[in-house]
Amino acid sequence: MSEKKTTNRIKLIFNTLIRALKHAFLHNGWLKLLAVLISVFIWAGLISQDESLTRDKTFNNVNVNISGSDTAKRNGYIVTSDLDELLDNVTCVAAVPQKQYENADASVYNIRLDLSRINSPGTQELKISSTNSATYGRITSTTPSSVTVNVEEYIMRQRIPVSVSTIGEVPTGWYMSSITVDPALISVSGPKLLVQAISRAKVILDRDTIEWKEGTMITSADIMLYNRNGEVVSSSLLDVTTESLTIDTVLLEFNILPTKSFDVTEYINTTGTVAENYTVKDIRISPENITVAARSEVLEQMNELTMEGNTLNLKNLSETTVFQLKIQKPSDDAIISNDTVTVTVEIGPKDEES
């Protein structure tokens, strides 16, 4: 009986409290306002926690990811349209849960243009896609929803040789060896019409930019592609590769040595006398100057030019005779401008006295 009395007593107190609150709300306006505000806050809290309720959020100038480009190339196709221009002003609307509205960003939806489904050349319409997010909702509309692009065949030309052209002059007193190019062969990939137009690849070395000092020099130079008319072929759609690595420059290697010049005429001697009634009318030497390029320590010890057979025997000669003289190198790695000197001795009859 005591439990029943306790329960009845609690019910009595609860009912009395309810009646008191009801009387307060009905007869006190400020309490009514307070009740409304409390209800609004409770409702807002419940709404913000309800994942099923969403709000539309608009994203302007969305960054659209380009995917599937490598797959399209492997399939033999490439988009030649300017995708940056086509995707310059994309707008998306997302249905975002109330709780995540402020945190939602366009990047979470992976908005993309997939090129991997391209299967033929010509004009193609590609849809702009997106991925739903368990946390941030989904994209409900995209403007534009698709773009129209031009597709061409994608091809590769291999083993295109790279030549070197030089501009500027070698300063006096220096020698530059032939230039080694690395890599000497390249591959060019891109739209069929562009690749087929390429006839050669070339790099240019400006001698005026070289630091002229003795030693081995290594520098880089930009690769230039040319068509058969000698015009530059340039496009961001062209890929230059070597052994599957994309490159835009090659390495140039060459040696620089100091030089020393010698006047050959100083080293030519003659012996013997030409035949009777004949005379030496002229001696012509070609070349008259020899330049030797070698290591500085070699040149410092080289005071004269050494030639084999530089003394010409004219004994009993009665006609013009040509002599070939061999130039001796001062060291195995020395470079001489000519390894032989040609001496032409013009011999003719003596002029009769008048």
Rosetta blueprint (number, residue, H / E / L):
1 M L
2 S H
3 E H
4 K H
5 K H
6 T H
7 T H
8 N H
9 R H
10 I H
11 K H
12 L H
13 I H
14 F H
15 N H
16 T H
17 L H
18 I H
19 R H
20 A H
21 L H
22 K H
23 H H
24 A H
25 F H
26 L H
27 H H
28 N L
29 G H
30 W H
31 L H
32 K H
33 L H
34 L H
35 A H
36 V H
37 L H
38 I H
39 S H
40 V H
41 F H
42 I H
43 W H
44 A H
45 G H
46 L H
47 I H
48 S H
49 Q H
50 D L
51 E L
52 S L
53 L L
54 T E
55 R E
56 D E
57 K E
58 T E
59 F E
60 N L
61 N L
62 V L
63 N L
64 V L
65 N E
66 I E
67 S E
68 G L
69 S H
70 D H
71 T H
72 A H
73 K H
74 R H
75 N L
76 G L
77 Y E
78 I E
79 V E
80 T L
81 S L
82 D L
83 L H
84 D H
85 E H
86 L H
87 L L
88 D L
89 N L
90 V L
91 T E
92 C E
93 V E
94 A E
95 A E
96 V E
97 P E
98 Q H
99 K H
100 Q H
101 Y L
102 E L
103 N L
104 A L
105 D L
106 A H
107 S H
108 V H
109 Y H
110 N L
111 I L
112 R E
113 L E
114 D E
115 L L
116 S L
117 R L
118 I L
119 N L
120 S L
121 P L
122 G E
123 T E
124 Q E
125 E E
126 L E
127 K E
128 I E
129 S E
130 S L
131 T L
132 N L
133 S E
134 A L
135 T L
136 Y L
137 G E
138 R E
139 I E
140 T E
141 S E
142 T E
143 T E
144 P L
145 S L
146 S E
147 V E
148 T E
149 V E
150 N E
151 V E
152 E E
153 E E
154 Y E
155 I E
156 M E
157 R E
158 Q E
159 R E
160 I E
161 P E
162 V E
163 S E
164 V E
165 S E
166 T E
167 I E
168 G L
169 E L
170 V L
171 P L
172 T L
173 G L
174 W E
175 Y E
176 M E
177 S L
178 S L
179 I L
180 T E
181 V E
182 D E
183 P L
184 A L
185 L E
186 I E
187 S E
188 V E
189 S E
190 G E
191 P E
192 K H
193 L H
194 L H
195 V H
196 Q H
197 A H
198 I E
199 S E
200 R E
201 A E
202 K E
203 V E
204 I E
205 L E
206 D E
207 R H
208 D H
209 T H
210 I L
211 E L
212 W L
213 K L
214 E L
215 G E
216 T E
217 M E
218 I E
219 T E
220 S E
221 A E
222 D E
223 I L
224 M E
225 L E
226 Y E
227 N E
228 R L
229 N L
230 G L
231 E L
232 V E
233 V L
234 S L
235 S L
236 S L
237 L L
238 L L
239 D E
240 V E
241 T E
242 T E
243 E L
244 S L
245 L E
246 T E
247 I L
248 D L
249 T E
250 V E
251 L E
252 L E
253 E E
254 F E
255 N E
256 I E
257 L E
258 P E
259 T E
260 K E
261 S E
262 F E
263 D E
264 V H
265 T H
266 E H
267 Y H
268 I L
269 N E
270 T E
271 T E
272 G L
273 T L
274 V L
275 A L
276 E L
277 N L
278 Y E
279 T E
280 V E
281 K E
282 D E
283 I E
284 R E
285 I E
286 S E
287 P L
288 E L
289 N E
290 I E
291 T E
292 V E
293 A E
294 A L
295 R L
296 S H
297 E H
298 V H
299 L H
300 E H
301 Q L
302 M L
303 N L
304 E L
305 L L
306 T L
307 M E
308 E E
309 G L
310 N L
311 T E
312 L E
313 N E
314 L L
315 K L
316 N L
317 L L
318 S L
319 E L
320 T L
321 T E
322 V E
323 F E
324 Q E
325 L E
326 K E
327 I E
328 Q L
329 K L
330 P L
331 S L
332 D L
333 D L
334 A L
335 I E
336 I E
337 S L
338 N L
339 D L
340 T E
341 V E
342 T E
343 V E
344 T E
345 V E
346 E E
347 I E
348 G E
349 P E
350 K L
351 D L
352 E L
353 E L
354 S L
